[in-house]
Amino acid sequence: MTDLTDLGVAAIRDGVRDGSFSARDVAEAFVAKVSAAKALNAFLVETPDHALAAADAADAAKAAGETLKPLAGVPIGMKDLFCTKGVPATAASLILDGFTPTYESTVSGKLFAAGAGMLGKLNMDQFAMGSSNETSAFGNVISPWKRNDGGNAALTPGGSSGGSAAAIAARLCPGATGTDTGGSIRQPAAFTGIAGIKPTYGRCSRWGVVAFASSLDQAGPMAHDVRDCAILLEAMTGFDAKDATSLDLAVPAWEAGLSADLRGKTIGIPKEYRVEGMPPEIDALWQQGIAWMKDAGAEVIEVSLPHTKYALPAYYIIAPAEASSNLARYDGVRYGLRDLPEGANLQDMYAATRAAGFGDEVKRRIMIGTYVLSAGFYDAYFTQASKVRTLIARDFEHAFQKCDYLLTPTAPSAAFALGEKQADPIAMYLNDVFTVPASLAGLPAMSVPGGLDAQGLPLGLQIIGRPLDEQGVLNAGLAIEQRAGFIARPEAWW
Amino acid sequence: MSVDIATVKKIASLARIAITEEDAARLAPELDNIMGWIEQLGEVDTADVAPMTAVIPNHLRLRDDVVTDGNVRDAVLANAPQAEHGFFTVPKVIE
């Protein structure tokens, strides 16, 4: 019998439906793998009972001859940013120590209603702030991948959804939720050789998701391939009256609409993404991607996004500004940690609690946000960044008058070693140079594996689409996936 | 514009984060460096550009003025570090 943990979402769903194996067998196989993979530090909380209960429900429905739910028998991982009722949620921060949500996030609720079970809560960058998973209060997630140079450096799985990416790449779960504020689904997907899509802003409800930057945060799925992403995305998406930014639109049948035929489509190559010092391997992969697009029948043209270089600095005003406001709620009164020094008044308690509970990167971003929003600086920084954001979105609008999708690399390098960039925040921020512009414009974008670098590490290609054109993004992703034939996987050392 | 130690202390106090002298000395050059990098935004001519307020055009929805939720006091208080008599409790504010 094949190892059930090698299977993806579609294969598990179909196998449970046609009786090739039971959902219980699937859940038990994944539960065992999760509990044996502590060395990766991908899971913060394991919830085997949840996964097994969902599996038993699927098996019972099958035995009773009922129509199975779309994700019946599929166990998944849940990024710890999602609140799930009765299971501790920390957003990888000490300040949420002891917090157990009494409610269910809309996205996790939809996935469970579709039949999915939960294997556990996945480690991440603290409050989703980071590109390397080095800001978690509960230790770094280690990528399952190793360089093939004989060195044994522990590599980053990317961030902030690094626990999700590592768990999928190590086949601890067939799929997982991620969230993407400036690239936190796409960059870790690229670093670990998996697929991930950030839908159009507003497609997925943010209700019950710990907030980082509200105008940017968007949930999405991560999985082995494009089809699995389409299946999970369909289950996660949909209007939610509890989120004022939720789009009141029907959920398309993305899986049924998959097609790798790109005839009649035009792919734009943004010339400003050819950044200085880009490794030749990244450029070679990009050229290969262009060839694959042509092979799939698309026409390829060069387009210009002139404000690209300002996207990152605009992001590092807007995201911290929103974070400083969102994270004001962590004050030691209503939930989480409370640090009450002897004789302290209320203000002292707030300050002591926040000093003890937040990690360095979170404090840094709250302080940047507080600074750019403070009296005298608001217009020079925040208003200016919001205007630049308008220009960045306008660049995309102009480009999409000439083409249907954009093709770019996902990240400017392969996964780096843990600790390698920690000392220099700006070098770390530059990792998101290709993903941030689409986030600022709220566009759907996905990363699919394109190949390996000389050290045997995965590299990703990114497709960016028009607002609400997730289908087009998935289809272009499928065209790449079919041509890349990416089958590499990390060797189990954990 | 440069971020000095006094500015860092002021921001920390606005952000309600307690910091030590050493923290402030360490953070000042870090934040100064980041803000220096962000300064490049000033180059962009935005004279006739409206700031973005919503990334995807969406309508503000209205609902009937009725209670749709509530009566969950115990759930709300369940995670409080300290709660008494159905209230959150904090250090004494008024002597």
Boltz contact constraints between the chains, C-beta under 6 A:
constraints:
  - contact:
      token1: [A, 99]
      token2: [B, 79]
      max_distance: 6.0
  - contact:
      token1: [A, 102]
      token2: [B, 75]
      max_distance: 6.0
  - contact:
      token1: [A, 102]
      token2: [B, 78]
      max_distance: 6.0
  - contact:
      token1: [A, 201]
      token2: [B, 55]
      max_distance: 6.0
  - contact:
      token1: [A, 201]
      token2: [B, 56]
      max_distance: 6.0
  - contact:
      token1: [A, 202]
      token2: [B, 56]
      max_distance: 6.0
  - contact:
      token1: [A, 215]
      token2: [B, 55]
      max_distance: 6.0
  - contact:
      token1: [A, 310]
      token2: [B, 41]
      max_distance: 6.0
  - contact:
      token1: [A, 310]
      token2: [B, 44]
      max_distance: 6.0
  - contact:
      token1: [A, 313]
      token2: [B, 38]
      max_distance: 6.0
  - contact:
      token1: [A, 313]
      token2: [B, 40]
      max_distance: 6.0
  - contact:
      token1: [A, 313]
      token2: [B, 41]
      max_distance: 6.0
  - contact:
      token1: [A, 316]
      token2: [B, 38]
      max_distance: 6.0
  - contact:
      token1: [A, 333]
      token2: [B, 88]
      max_distance: 6.0
  - contact:
      token1: [A, 333]
      token2: [B, 90]
      max_distance: 6.0
  - contact:
      token1: [A, 334]
      token2: [B, 80]
      max_distance: 6.0
  - contact:
      token1: [A, 335]
      token2: [B, 79]
      max_distance: 6.0
  - contact:
      token1: [A, 338]
      token2: [B, 81]
      max_distance: 6.0
  - contact:
      token1: [A, 345]
      token2: [B, 91]
      max_distance: 6.0
  - contact:
      token1: [A, 346]
      token2: [B, 90]
      max_distance: 6.0
  - contact:
      token1: [A, 346]
      token2: [B, 91]
      max_distance: 6.0
  - contact:
      token1: [A, 346]
      token2: [B, 93]
      max_distance: 6.0
  - contact:
      token1: [A, 349]
      token2: [B, 91]
      max_distance: 6.0
  - contact:
      token1: [A, 350]
      token2: [B, 16]
      max_distance: 6.0
  - contact:
      token1: [A, 351]
      token2: [B, 16]
      max_distance: 6.0
  - contact:
      token1: [A, 351]
      token2: [B, 18]
      max_distance: 6.0
  - contact:
      token1: [A, 352]
      token2: [B, 18]
      max_distance: 6.0
  - contact:
      token1: [A, 354]
      token2: [B, 16]
      max_distance: 6.0
  - contact:
      token1: [A, 354]
      token2: [B, 17]
      max_distance: 6.0
  - contact:
      token1: [A, 355]
      token2: [B, 17]
      max_distance: 6.0
  - contact:
      token1: [A, 355]
      token2: [B, 18]
      max_distance: 6.0
  - contact:
      token1: [A, 363]
      token2: [B, 17]
      max_distance: 6.0
  - contact:
      token1: [A, 366]
      token2: [B, 15]
      max_distance: 6.0
  - contact:
      token1: [A, 367]
      token2: [B, 11]
      max_distance: 6.0
  - contact:
      token1: [A, 367]
      token2: [B, 15]
      max_distance: 6.0
  - contact:
      token1: [A, 370]
      token2: [B, 11]
      max_distance: 6.0
  - contact:
      token1: [A, 370]
      token2: [B, 14]
      max_distance: 6.0
  - contact:
      token1: [A, 370]
      token2: [B, 15]
      max_distance: 6.0
  - contact:
      token1: [A, 371]
      token2: [B, 11]
      max_distance: 6.0
  - contact:
      token1: [A, 383]
      token2: [B, 51]
      max_distance: 6.0
  - contact:
      token1: [A, 384]
      token2: [B, 41]
      max_distance: 6.0
  - contact:
      token1: [A, 386]
      token2: [B, 51]
      max_distance: 6.0
  - contact:
      token1: [A, 386]
      token2: [B, 52]
      max_distance: 6.0
  - contact:
      token1: [A, 387]
      token2: [B, 46]
      max_distance: 6.0
  - contact:
      token1: [A, 387]
      token2: [B, 49]
      max_distance: 6.0
  - contact:
      token1: [A, 387]
      token2: [B, 51]
      max_distance: 6.0
  - contact:
      token1: [A, 388]
      token2: [B, 41]
      max_distance: 6.0
  - contact:
      token1: [A, 388]
      token2: [B, 44]
      max_distance: 6.0
  - contact:
      token1: [A, 389]
      token2: [B, 52]
      max_distance: 6.0
  - contact:
      token1: [A, 390]
      token2: [B, 49]
      max_distance: 6.0
  - contact:
      token1: [A, 390]
      token2: [B, 52]
      max_distance: 6.0
  - contact:
      token1: [A, 426]
      token2: [B, 37]
      max_distance: 6.0
  - contact:
      token1: [A, 442]
      token2: [B, 55]
      max_distance: 6.0
  - contact:
      token1: [A, 442]
      token2: [B, 56]
      max_distance: 6.0
  - contact:
      token1: [A, 467]
      token2: [B, 56]
      max_distance: 6.0
